[in-house]
């Protein structure tokens, strides 16, 4: 993957949670919200990702 510079509008578009996503995240404990929100946002952009085994 190559790195590209993103302006503020692109960052907001890529990383802002939609209402349904915020509802999912609000059900998690404070300590795990960010840990849940980042993979959720990533998977909505790029599809589900699973770790390789072996």
C-alpha positions in Angstrom: 0.0 0.0 0.0 1.3 3.5 -0.8 0.8 6.4 1.4 -1.1 9.4 0.1 -1.8 12.8 1.7 -5.4 13.4 2.6 -7.0 16.7 3.1 -9.5 17.3 6.0 -12.6 16.5 3.9 -11.1 13.1 2.8 -10.2 12.3 6.4 -13.7 13.1 7.6 -15.2 11.1 4.8 -13.1 8.0 5.5 -13.1 8.0 9.3 -16.3 9.5 10.5 -18.7 7.0 11.8 -22.3 6.8 10.5 -25.2 6.8 12.9 -25.6 3.0 12.7 -21.9 2.6 13.4 -22.0 5.0 16.3 -24.8 3.0 17.8 -22.7 -0.1 17.6 -19.7 1.6 19.2 -21.8 3.3 21.9 -22.6 -0.2 23.3 -19.0 -0.9 24.1 -17.1 0.0 27.2 -15.1 3.3 27.2 -11.8 1.5 27.2 -12.6 -0.5 24.1 -14.5 2.1 22.0 -11.5 3.1 19.9 -10.3 -0.4 19.5 -13.8 -1.4 18.2 -14.4 1.7 16.0 -11.1 1.7 14.0 -11.5 -1.9 12.6 -15.2 -1.3 12.1 -14.5 1.8 9.9 -11.6 0.0 8.1 -13.8 -3.0 7.3 -16.6 -0.8 5.9 -14.1 0.8 3.5 -12.1 -2.3 2.5 -14.3 -5.2 3.3 -13.9 -7.8 6.1 -10.4 -8.7 6.9 -9.3 -11.9 8.7 -5.8 -12.7 9.9 -3.8 -15.2 8.1 -3.3 -18.4 10.0 -0.1 -20.5 9.6 
